[in-house]
Amino acid sequence: MSQVPDDTRSLRPSVRRGRTLTGVPRWVHREAAESWAAVRAAERRTVVVEALACALTAAFGLIPLLLVPPDRPVSAVLEALWAALLVPARRRRPVATVLCASVLIVGDNVWTLAVVPLIVLSATRRIAPPRRAWQVVGVACAAVGVLTVARALVRSDAVPLELAGNAVSVVLLLLLPALAGTLLGRRRPLVSLLRERNAYLEQARTLTAAAARMEERNRIAGEMHDLLGHRLSLISVHAGALELAAGRQAPALVGQAELLRTTAGTAMGELREILGVLRHDDMTDGAGGERGTREDITALVTESRQTGSTVELDWSLPDTADVALRTRQAIHRVVREGLTNVLKHASGAPTRVEVRGTDKGIEVSVTNEAPRAMSHSRGGNRSGLAGCQERISLLGGTFQAGALMNGGFRMAAWLPTDRDRALEPAALPGAFAETPPDTARLPSDGVGQPGGIEQKGARAPLSAEILTWPRVLGSGCVALLVVLPTAGFLVVLLTITALR
């Protein structure tokens, strides 16, 4: 067996000692790097709150020393700075924080004792399971006892008296806050479980409601297809036959018969679009994407002229304007409803359709004069106007409809071009007999408009509303009752220190 030289054996302890001394700076450097990375990854609000808490802790431990000078000022200042360092350390190193808090209990700075319960409570909340937290607290109590004996021996104080005093401090400043912290720590899993369960139930309710809504929409779409589709098909077939018969027997009526056939075909196309909306929950760009354009509005005006009405179109909106699909659909809806009302209630009255752009939106209006001949109006329930108002309100615009002073009628709407901005629309020109001047504007949320449909949006439940209040408050109230003796002890202790 080879023999190891004696000089080599003598060097081994020194090598190990060098490695140990070198490992301390590495550990400090690693901890500093991890702490800085945690600070950079944390939210700004958390960093600000922690920095403010450290500053307040240092100030509370240092400022009273100027008013009540301690016997050992250097030790008191170091303890105040130590307490300020433990405040942010409780988040990343809760076990080490509870152990290091034992130094403050046996220290010379009485003012730092007010911070110890808060640090212990916050640190023990983050230690899981609770059994481990109590093990750490037991080690901290033993450390307090060892430090108390060592301090009494160094300063030649009475050991039993020091142990008795620090035992009271351990119970009130360490054990009771640890009990409150473990109670609050047990509440954390319950809160997380309740939140997850509530999120699951909310999602299940949303999916169930969506499925039920889609099923009902499909049922309505099926009924509309079976009933209206059959009737419109019959109208289209008979209109085609009427057009052929009129071409042979009454050529003057060919135009009216053709209008009837094309109108029936257009109604069938619109019915298919509505059925697509009901079945697919929204319109695609291909379905109704050409609505609201200049060609579309011109076609509506042309169809109204074929009925014998005098309709003029004033289109001043640039063709290159970037208008959303829903906004164009709303333009089509307002113009079509206005022309339909003219045909039903004031047939033959001169009518003017205006579509013009403004700096903040688009203004659409359909105005008709009083009918020149007494025409019998079939009346109505204003459901079409209510539908237009609801559609415009959902887009953040305004809608007005009412009789004019000269006996005519006017429908007007303002539509925003940018739905992300809350714009205050200017009142449209023209006096309305049915709309008071002070209610001419519609709020952006569509709530509170006279004669309109109120839109009350549903909001997501808050986190405080999700939890079970008795359970959550129960744990917090028990923890509060536990630390009440601690608060009373600190008030008495700090008052006595200040009076001295």
C-alpha angles and dihedrals in degrees: 000000000000117000120231112227116251093234090058091052090051091054096055098078091049091050091052091047090051092051091051093050090047092049093059095065089044091053091048091048091048092049091048091050093048092047092050091048090051091050092051092047094048123091118267092241091055092050092050093048093048092047090050091049091051091049093049092048092051092046093048090051098044108034096061088054088069091056098038108030111209126223092247107033096175093055091045092052092048091050091052091052090045090054090050090054093050092058096072093031092065090074099055102023108029094157094052090044093057091048093047092048088069088073091063093054093060094037131109098242107088092184093066089062088077089064097046097077092049092049093047093046093050093044097048090052088065097048115093136224102031091231090064090049091056090048090055091047090051091053090048091052090051090049090052090053093049093047091048093053092045092049093048092050093049094048096037092239127152106277097203092050093049092047092050093050094047091045089062090047091050092053095046100034103033114020099042095045089047090053090050090047093052090049091053090043091056089053092059097072089045092052092048091048092049092049093050091047092048092048089051092049092047091051092046091050091049093050092046092049091048092050092048091047092050092048091052092047090051090050091051091047090052092050092048092048093049096045109029095032092056093047094047091048090054091048091051093049094048091044090055091050090047091051091053092047092047090052090060102034108022113020091176090068096051092096093053092047091049090050090052092051095046091046091053090049091049090049090053090052092049090048089055090051092050090049089051090052091051094048099041100034094235144032119263124219090258095053108069094345091133094055121113094027124125091257091051095050090044089054091052091050091048092052090051091050090054088062090062099262124131106235126173125194123211108186114176099156112115114247089226093058113127102234123170120242095246091049091054090048089052090051090052091047094051094047094045093048091048094050091045091053090050090052093048102041107020107025112185096015116137108258133193125200117198128188114173137157126235134189092268106027149326127297120208124183139169113197126179130184125229112290111262093219126040104264124186111243116212091210126222146213096245091241090134091055090047090051091051091048092050093049093048093045092053088056092051096253137119131251130197132179130170148122121284126228093251093058097264130114133235135197117191134173136182117207125190117230093206112052093185093067125070102227127187104223121218117241112266116243119259135069119258122201095203098043117068115224094240092057098045094109126070121213117243092249094053095234123134101016110147111245092009135105116266115231114205112181121211117237129209114261116257121246090247090055093050097061128077103257099205093055096043096044091042093062092044093049093050090050090050092051091050094056096045092092088050092054092048092049092051093049092052094044095049092044092054090047092051093048091053 
